Amino acid sequence: MPDVRRSRLLYVPFWAAYVFLYTPIVVLVVMSFNSGESPYVYEGFSLDWYGVLARDEKIREGLVNTLIVAAGSTVLSTVLGTLLAVGLARHTRSRTLDALGVLPAVLPDLVLAIGLLVFYATIRSTLGLHSVLLAHTVFGMAFVTAVVRTRLTGADTSLEEASRDLGATPFTTFLRVTLPQLAPGIVAGALLAFTLSVDEFVIAFFTAAPTTPTLPIVIYSMVRFGVTPEINALATLLLLVSFTAVIVTQRMTRLTESLS
């Protein structure tokens, strides 16, 4: 009995941590359906603030800019990150290159943002959506590389060797043997890069032009004057997108693994 009680007591800090982490999120979601104008006092259920959010021109502009950047950087990050992971795992064995491949993922956002801004200034490039897209590709590629590289460690190399022994070219082997094995990791890395790009603020703040703000920058400009139920509604939608991306990643990973 004492052992059973002791094991149950171990769950106390576990659930306490979950309550501490998720209580603010639950409160935020509930307050997004508030009929009043106060973000702190719940006065009744209403969807009015979602209507206000849909009519906000700045929010729509920031959302469009964010989706353009996220979609473009996800495509580039996925392609380049996958190729880099395969190159590091199959053709180049170097711990230095491995570290450099994932370095943007571990660097502080502020350091990476300042470095990219200095780079753009050095080559005299203008700032805009293109500069944010390339900046997000840099750190997104590192995350894709890490995820795909992890998947490569569990891939069966004997299938690739058999393909080459049967006369297949390296490109055909990669396309028909290696790529299907990496599909779960590629999908997971792509969705991770997309989610990080949508939520990213620091790098976008340094590399975006004043006329092309992304959604996090728009939110920051609104929060400076106080939190409103409109912000809560927007945060709730972003949470929905993030949770959906996680669920889709898990389902697609299981489906791909079952088919393979």
C-alpha positions in Angstrom: 0.0 0.0 0.0 2.7 2.6 0.8 4.3 1.9 -2.6 0.9 2.4 -4.3 0.4 5.7 -2.5 3.9 6.8 -3.3 3.4 6.0 -7.0 0.2 8.0 -7.0 1.9 11.0 -5.4 4.3 11.0 -8.4 1.4 12.0 -10.6 0.8 15.2 -8.6 3.6 17.3 -10.1 2.8 15.7 -13.5 -0.8 17.0 -13.5 0.2 20.2 -11.8 2.6 21.0 -14.6 -0.2 20.3 -17.2 -2.6 22.5 -15.3 -0.1 25.3 -15.1 0.6 25.0 -18.9 -2.9 24.7 -20.2 -5.0 26.7 -17.9 -4.0 30.0 -19.6 -4.8 28.5 -23.0 -8.3 27.4 -21.8 -9.0 30.8 -20.3 -7.9 32.5 -23.6 -10.2 30.3 -25.7 -13.1 30.8 -23.3 -12.6 34.6 -23.3 -12.6 34.7 -27.1 -16.3 33.9 -27.0 -17.0 36.7 -24.6 -19.9 39.0 -25.5 -18.3 41.9 -23.6 -15.4 44.2 -24.5 -13.3 43.3 -21.5 -10.7 40.6 -22.0 -10.8 39.7 -18.3 -14.5 39.6 -17.4 -16.7 37.0 -19.0 -20.2 38.4 -19.7 -21.8 35.8 -21.9 -21.3 33.6 -25.0 -20.9 35.4 -28.3 -19.2 35.0 -31.7 -19.1 38.7 -32.3 -15.4 39.0 -31.9 -14.8 36.5 -34.6 -16.8 38.7 -36.9 -14.8 41.7 -35.9 -11.7 39.7 -36.6 -12.9 38.7 -40.1 -13.6 42.4 -41.0 -10.2 43.6 -39.8 -8.2 44.6 -42.9 -4.8 44.6 -41.1 -5.4 41.1 -39.8 -6.4 39.9 -43.3 -3.3 41.5 -44.8 -1.0 40.0 -42.2 -2.6 36.6 -42.6 -2.1 36.7 -46.4 1.5 37.7 -46.0 2.1 35.0 -43.4 0.5 32.3 -45.6 2.6 33.4 -48.6 5.8 33.3 -46.5 4.9 30.0 -44.7 4.0 28.2 -47.9 7.0 29.3 -49.9 9.5 28.7 -47.1 8.0 25.3 -46.4 8.5 24.1 -49.9 12.0 25.4 -50.1 12.9 24.1 -46.6 11.4 20.7 -47.3 13.3 20.2 -50.6 16.6 21.6 -49.4 16.4 20.0 -45.9 15.7 16.6 -47.4 18.5 16.8 -49.8 20.9 18.0 -47.1 19.9 15.2 -44.8 20.4 12.5 -47.5 23.7 14.1 -48.4 25.0 14.1 -44.8 23.8 10.6 -44.1 24.7 8.8 -47.3 27.5 10.7 -49.0 29.4 12.8 -46.4 30.3 11.7 -42.9 31.4 14.8 -41.0 30.4 15.8 -37.6 31.3 19.4 -38.4 28.9 19.5 -41.4 26.3 17.7 -39.3 26.5 20.5 -36.7 26.4 23.2 -39.3 23.4 21.7 -40.9 21.3 22.1 -37.8 23.0 25.2 -36.4 20.2 27.6 -37.4 17.8 25.6 -35.4 19.8 26.0 -32.1 20.9 29.6 -32.6 19.0 32.2 -30.7 16.4 33.8 -33.0 17.8 37.3 -32.2 21.3 36.3 -33.3 20.0 34.7 -36.5 17.8 37.7 -37.2 20.6 40.2 -36.8 22.9 38.1 -38.9 20.3 37.9 -41.8 19.7 41.6 -41.6 23.4 42.4 -41.8 23.6 40.0 -44.8 20.8 41.7 -46.6 22.4 45.1 -45.9 25.8 43.8 -47.2 24.3 42.6 -50.5 22.1 45.7 -50.7 18.9 43.7 -50.9 15.6 45.3 -50.3 13.3 44.0 -47.5 9.9 42.5 -48.1 8.1 39.2 -48.2 11.0 37.7 -50.2 13.5 38.5 -47.5 11.3 37.0 -44.8 10.7 33.9 -47.0 14.4 33.3 -47.4 15.0 33.9 -43.7 12.4 31.4 -42.7 13.8 28.9 -45.2 17.2 29.1 -43.4 15.9 28.0 -40.0 13.1 25.8 -41.4 15.6 23.8 -43.5 17.5 23.0 -40.3 14.4 21.6 -38.6 13.6 19.5 -41.7 17.1 18.3 -41.9 17.1 17.2 -38.3 13.7 15.3 -38.6 14.6 13.6 -41.9 18.1 12.7 -40.7 16.5 11.0 -37.7 14.2 9.0 -40.1 17.3 8.1 -42.1 18.9 6.3 -39.2 16.1 3.8 -39.2 15.9 3.3 -43.0 16.9 0.0 -44.5 20.0 0.6 -46.5 19.9 -2.9 -48.0 17.0 -1.9 -50.2 19.1 0.9 -51.7 22.0 -1.5 -52.2 19.7 -4.0 -53.9 18.3 -1.3 -56.2 21.8 -0.3 -57.3 22.9 -3.9 -57.8 19.9 -4.4 -60.1 21.1 -1.6 -62.3 19.0 1.3 -61.1 20.6 4.8 -61.3 21.3 6.8 -58.1 18.4 9.1 -59.1 16.0 6.2 -59.6 17.1 4.6 -56.3 16.5 7.9 -54.5 13.1 8.4 -56.1 11.7 4.9 -55.8 13.4 3.5 -52.7 14.8 6.2 -50.5 12.1 8.8 -50.8 9.2 6.4 -49.9 11.0 5.4 -46.7 11.6 9.0 -45.8 8.0 10.1 -46.5 6.9 10.2 -42.8 9.9 12.3 -41.8 9.5 14.6 -44.8 5.8 15.2 -44.0 6.5 15.8 -40.3 9.4 18.2 -41.2 7.3 20.1 -43.7 4.4 20.6 -41.2 6.9 21.6 -38.5 8.5 24.2 -40.8 5.1 25.5 -41.7 3.9 25.8 -38.1 7.1 27.5 -37.0 7.0 30.0 -39.9 3.4 30.9 -39.1 4.2 31.6 -35.5 7.7 33.2 -35.9 8.1 36.8 -34.9 11.7 37.8 -34.1 13.2 37.0 -37.5 10.2 38.4 -39.4 10.4 41.6 -37.3 14.0 42.2 -38.4 13.7 41.1 -42.1 10.3 42.4 -43.1 9.5 45.8 -44.6 7.1 48.1 -42.8 4.6 47.8 -45.7 4.5 43.9 -45.6 4.0 42.9 -42.0 3.3 39.2 -41.1 0.6 38.2 -38.8 2.8 38.0 -35.6 4.0 41.5 -36.3 0.4 42.7 -36.6 -0.5 41.0 -33.4 2.4 42.6 -31.6 1.4 46.1 -32.8 -2.1 45.4 -31.5 -1.1 44.0 -28.1 1.0 47.0 -27.3 -2.2 48.9 -26.7 -3.7 46.2 -24.6 -5.3 42.7 -25.0 -8.8 42.7 -26.5 -11.2 39.8 -27.1 -10.3 40.2 -30.8 -6.7 39.1 -29.9 -8.1 36.2 -28.0 -10.2 35.1 -31.0 -7.1 35.3 -33.3 -5.0 33.3 -30.8 -7.7 30.7 -30.6 -7.7 30.3 -34.4 -3.9 30.0 -34.4 -4.1 27.3 -31.7 -6.6 25.4 -33.9 -4.2 25.6 -36.8 -1.3 24.3 -34.7 -3.3 21.4 -33.2 -4.6 20.5 -36.7 -1.0 20.4 -38.0 0.1 18.1 -35.2 -2.9 15.7 -35.7 -2.4 15.6 -39.5 1.3 14.9 -39.0 0.6 12.0 -36.7 -2.1 10.5 -38.9 0.0 10.8 -42.1 3.0 9.4 -40.4 1.0 6.3 -39.3 -0.6 5.9 -42.7 2.7 6.1 -44.5 4.3 3.7 -42.2 1.5 1.2 -42.6 1.7 1.4 -46.4 5.4 0.9 -46.4 
